[in-house]
């Protein structure tokens, strides 16, 4: 929890990134592999591999490898090169985000009579 003297928007915890050299080398190598597979996929599209049954599966597998490789690049970058920052935020109750303006906090009238029972059934927290 945040301390009592912190204001909203203050940084509560800051852990700098590790920035390891091994991660940087791995990102560079994975990026080179990514470029090779993107080139292979583009070459296959240009040569019409997608029109054949086996070629279409091959292009799908190459596209899957492209996205998995990209996921590993982004995972390494996020883990090794972005700092871990926790910012103090204002806690809100779940229902507060439903209203646009403060005067709508109690809800708006839908009508009288039978409509009140419908309103209570749909919105159980209706103020009586």
C-alpha positions in Angstrom: 0.0 0.0 0.0 1.1 3.5 -0.5 2.1 5.7 2.4 -0.3 8.3 3.8 1.7 11.3 2.6 1.9 10.3 -1.1 -0.3 12.0 -3.7 -1.8 10.6 -6.8 0.6 10.1 -9.6 3.7 9.8 -7.4 6.1 6.9 -8.0 5.6 4.4 -5.2 8.3 1.9 -6.3 11.0 2.1 -9.0 13.2 -0.8 -9.8 15.6 -0.1 -12.7 16.0 -2.5 -15.5 18.8 -5.1 -15.5 20.0 -4.3 -19.1 22.1 -7.4 -19.4 24.4 -7.9 -22.4 23.2 -11.5 -22.9 19.6 -10.3 -23.4 20.8 -7.6 -25.9 22.7 -10.2 -27.9 19.7 -12.6 -27.8 17.4 -9.8 -29.0 19.7 -9.0 -31.9 20.0 -12.7 -32.9 16.2 -13.2 -32.7 15.7 -10.0 -34.8 18.0 -11.4 -37.5 16.0 -14.7 -37.4 12.8 -12.6 -37.6 14.0 -10.8 -40.7 15.1 -14.1 -42.4 11.6 -15.6 -41.8 9.8 -12.5 -43.0 11.9 -12.6 -46.2 11.1 -16.3 -46.6 7.4 -15.6 -46.1 7.5 -12.7 -48.6 9.3 -14.9 -51.1 6.7 -17.6 -50.7 3.9 -15.1 -51.2 5.5 -13.7 -54.4 6.1 -17.1 -55.9 2.6 -18.4 -55.2 3.3 -21.0 -52.6 -0.1 -20.2 -51.1 -2.0 -21.7 -54.1 -0.8 -25.2 -53.4 -2.0 -27.2 -50.5 1.4 -28.0 -48.9 2.7 -24.6 -49.7 -0.2 -22.9 -47.9 0.5 -25.0 -44.8 4.2 -24.1 -45.1 3.4 -20.4 -45.3 1.1 -20.7 -42.2 3.9 -22.4 -40.3 6.4 -19.7 -41.3 3.9 -17.0 -40.2 3.5 -18.8 -36.9 7.2 -18.9 -36.4 7.4 -15.2 -37.2 4.9 -14.3 -34.5 6.4 -16.6 -31.9 9.9 -15.1 -32.5 8.4 -11.6 -32.2 6.8 -12.6 -28.9 10.2 -13.7 -27.6 11.8 -10.5 -28.7 9.2 -8.4 -27.0 9.3 -10.6 -23.9 13.0 -10.2 -23.5 12.9 -6.5 -24.1 10.1 -6.0 -21.6 11.8 -8.1 -18.9 15.4 -6.8 -19.3 15.1 -3.2 -20.6 12.0 -1.7 -19.1 12.0 -0.5 -15.4 9.4 -1.8 -13.0 7.4 1.2 -11.8 4.4 1.4 -9.5 2.5 4.6 -9.5 0.1 5.7 -6.8 -3.4 5.6 -8.1 -6.8 6.6 -6.7 -8.8 3.6 -5.7 -12.3 3.6 -7.0 -15.3 1.5 -6.3 -16.4 -0.6 -9.2 -19.7 1.2 -9.8 -18.1 4.7 -9.9 -16.9 4.2 -13.5 -20.4 3.6 -14.7 -21.3 7.3 -14.3 -20.2 10.1 -16.5 -20.9 13.1 -14.2 -21.2 13.4 -10.4 -24.9 14.3 -10.5 -25.6 10.9 -12.2 -24.2 9.0 -9.2 -27.6 8.2 -7.9 -29.0 7.2 -11.3 -31.6 8.9 -13.4 -35.3 8.5 -13.2 -36.9 6.0 -15.7 -40.5 6.7 -14.9 -43.0 5.9 -12.3 -45.1 2.9 -11.2 -44.2 -0.3 -12.9 -41.0 1.2 -14.2 -39.6 1.5 -10.6 -39.9 -2.3 -10.1 -38.1 -2.9 -13.4 -35.4 -0.4 -12.4 -34.9 -2.2 -9.1 -34.7 -5.5 -10.8 -32.1 -4.3 -13.4 -30.2 -2.1 -11.0 -30.2 -3.7 -7.5 -28.3 -0.9 -5.9 -31.1 1.6 -6.6 -31.4 4.1 -3.7 -34.8 3.8 -2.0 
